[in-house]
Amino acid sequence: MFTGLIQKVGQLAGLERKTGETKLIVTHDPWDKPLEPGESIAVQGTCLTVTSATSGRFNADVLDETLTMTNLESKRTGSMLNLERAMRAEDVYGGHMVTGHIDGTGKVSAIRTIGTYQVIEIKCRPELMTGMVTKGSIACDGISLTIAMLKNDSFEVHIIPHTFEHTSLQELRVGEAMNLETDVIGKYVRRYMEELNKAKSNINMETLTKTGFV
């Protein structure tokens, strides 16, 4: 589990292709407590497992399916990568519940400046839009953000200067893909309501008779 509060910005050192998976190599400033093999880390919001690590570098294996669902494959050597270690039980909860399981990607359709903050508009598939509500939470490239506006096929988020300066958003350009994870609580609510509606649609005179109501 993660919070969407980025702890470090690393750099992509390389992608080494293997059959069925790819080795992701990331460099970063040292952590106070070094990364350990086997622990989870969110890279651009994608939950990965550290396979090996030194004080300023770690490797993680990425399945082909993960590359398909995320923007990791589009990153170039030297690209900035948002990093967050898995939350510990004693940590203060700051952002929102982020699992690191990417639902899909959206494409940046516009970036504009209003006063001191940035407004980013992101277009995405309808099935992703159904998991969003205005003022609800969403993780974009692993960053916990609030949906400021919902449109038919896109949504907007507002970026304060601190977030812009301490994340990979500095490199973001129009047309680029962003990893999206919609609110996990909303997913469960939507699933429950879908099943409830299915059950209601099965109620007819025959089912009422069989259950003793008629």
C-alpha positions in Angstrom: 0.0 0.0 0.0 1.2 3.5 -0.9 -0.1 7.0 -0.2 0.8 8.9 -3.4 3.2 11.2 -1.7 6.4 11.0 -3.7 9.5 10.5 -1.6 12.3 10.7 -4.2 12.6 11.3 -8.0 15.0 8.8 -9.6 16.3 8.5 -13.1 15.9 5.6 -15.5 19.3 4.0 -16.0 18.2 1.3 -18.4 15.6 -1.2 -19.6 17.1 -4.6 -20.3 14.8 -6.9 -22.3 14.4 -10.6 -21.4 11.8 -13.2 -22.5 8.5 -12.3 -21.0 9.8 -9.5 -18.8 12.1 -6.5 -18.7 14.7 -5.5 -16.1 14.2 -1.9 -14.9 17.3 -0.1 -13.6 16.8 3.0 -11.6 19.3 5.4 -10.0 18.5 7.8 -7.1 19.8 9.7 -4.2 20.5 7.3 -1.3 17.7 6.6 1.2 18.2 7.0 4.9 17.4 3.3 5.2 18.7 1.5 2.0 16.3 -0.5 -0.2 16.3 -4.2 0.4 15.6 -7.0 -2.2 12.0 -8.2 -2.0 10.5 -5.0 -0.8 7.8 -3.1 -2.8 8.4 0.3 -4.4 6.1 2.4 -6.6 7.8 3.6 -9.8 5.6 6.2 -11.6 2.8 4.7 -9.5 3.5 1.1 -10.5 4.1 -1.3 -7.7 7.3 -3.3 -8.4 9.5 -5.6 -6.4 13.1 -4.7 -5.8 15.3 -7.6 -7.0 18.7 -6.0 -6.1 19.8 -2.7 -4.7 22.8 -0.6 -3.7 22.8 2.7 -1.9 21.9 4.7 -5.0 20.5 2.1 -7.5 18.0 -0.7 -7.7 16.7 -3.2 -10.2 13.2 -4.5 -10.6 11.7 -7.0 -13.1 8.7 -5.8 -15.1 6.3 -8.2 -16.7 5.2 -7.6 -20.3 1.6 -7.1 -19.1 2.8 -4.3 -16.8 4.6 -2.6 -19.7 1.4 -2.8 -21.7 -0.7 -1.3 -19.0 1.7 1.5 -18.0 4.0 4.2 -19.5 7.2 2.6 -18.3 8.2 1.3 -21.7 8.0 4.8 -23.2 10.6 6.2 -20.7 14.0 7.0 -22.0 17.4 6.7 -20.3 17.6 9.6 -17.9 13.9 10.1 -17.6 12.7 11.2 -14.2 10.8 8.6 -12.2 8.6 9.2 -9.2 9.5 6.8 -6.3 7.6 5.9 -3.2 8.4 3.0 -0.8 5.6 0.9 0.6 3.8 2.4 3.6 4.7 1.0 7.1 2.1 0.5 9.8 3.5 3.3 11.9 3.7 5.8 9.1 1.5 8.9 9.0 -1.1 8.6 6.2 -0.8 11.7 4.0 -2.3 11.2 0.5 -4.9 8.6 -0.2 -5.0 4.8 -0.5 -2.9 3.8 -3.5 -2.3 0.2 -4.4 0.2 0.6 -7.2 -2.0 -1.4 -9.5 -2.4 0.8 -12.6 -5.8 0.8 -14.2 -4.6 2.2 -17.5 -3.0 5.3 -19.0 -4.3 8.6 -20.1 -2.9 11.1 -22.5 -2.0 14.7 -21.6 -4.2 16.9 -23.8 -3.3 20.3 -22.3 -1.0 22.0 -19.8 -1.6 25.6 -18.8 -0.5 27.9 -16.0 -3.0 29.8 -13.8 -1.2 32.0 -11.3 1.4 29.9 -9.4 -0.1 26.5 -10.3 -0.3 24.2 -13.3 -3.5 22.8 -14.7 -3.1 19.4 -16.5 -5.9 18.0 -18.6 -5.8 14.2 -19.2 -7.9 12.2 -21.7 -8.6 8.6 -21.0 -11.0 5.7 -21.8 -14.6 5.8 -20.7 -14.2 2.8 -18.4 -11.6 4.9 -16.4 -13.8 7.9 -16.4 -16.6 5.9 -14.7 -14.2 5.5 -11.7 -13.8 9.2 -11.1 -15.8 11.9 -9.3 -15.2 15.6 -9.0 -13.1 16.4 -5.9 -12.2 12.7 -5.7 -8.7 11.2 -5.4 -6.7 9.9 -8.3 -3.0 8.8 -8.6 -1.3 10.2 -11.7 2.2 8.7 -12.3 2.0 7.8 -8.6 1.1 11.3 -7.3 -1.9 11.7 -5.1 -4.1 14.4 -6.7 -7.6 15.7 -6.5 -9.8 15.8 -9.6 -10.7 19.4 -10.1 -13.0 19.0 -13.1 -14.6 16.1 -15.0 -15.5 16.4 -18.7 -16.9 13.8 -21.1 -13.6 12.2 -22.0 -11.1 13.9 -19.8 -10.4 15.3 -16.3 -8.3 18.1 -14.9 -5.9 18.2 -11.9 -4.3 21.3 -10.4 -0.6 21.1 -9.5 0.8 23.3 -6.7 4.5 24.5 -7.1 5.8 22.2 -4.5 4.4 19.1 -6.2 5.6 20.3 -9.6 9.1 20.9 -8.4 9.5 17.6 -6.5 8.1 15.1 -9.0 8.6 14.0 -12.6 5.8 16.4 -13.7 8.7 18.8 -14.5 9.3 16.8 -17.7 5.6 16.2 -18.6 4.6 17.3 -22.1 1.4 17.4 -24.1 0.7 14.1 -25.8 2.6 12.0 -23.2 0.9 9.1 -21.4 0.4 9.1 -17.6 -0.2 6.1 -15.4 -3.7 6.3 -13.8 -5.0 4.6 -10.7 -8.6 5.5 -9.7 -9.7 5.5 -6.1 -9.8 2.0 -4.7 -12.8 2.6 -2.4 -14.7 3.9 -5.4 -13.9 0.7 -7.3 -15.5 -1.5 -4.5 -18.6 0.8 -4.3 -19.0 0.6 -8.1 -18.7 -3.2 -8.1 -21.2 -3.5 -5.3 -23.7 -1.3 -7.1 -23.3 -3.1 -10.4 -24.0 -6.5 -8.7 -26.9 -4.9 -6.8 -28.4 -3.6 -10.0 -28.0 -7.0 -11.6 -29.8 -8.7 -8.8 -32.6 -6.1 -9.1 -32.9 -6.7 -12.8 -33.6 -10.4 -12.1 -36.6 -9.7 -10.0 -39.8 -10.5 -11.9 -43.2 -12.3 -11.2 -41.6 -15.7 -11.6 -38.8 -15.1 -9.0 -41.4 -13.4 -6.7 -43.6 -16.5 -7.0 -40.8 -18.9 -6.3 -39.7 -17.1 -3.2 -43.2 -17.0 -1.8 -44.1 -13.3 -2.3 -47.0 -14.1 -4.6 
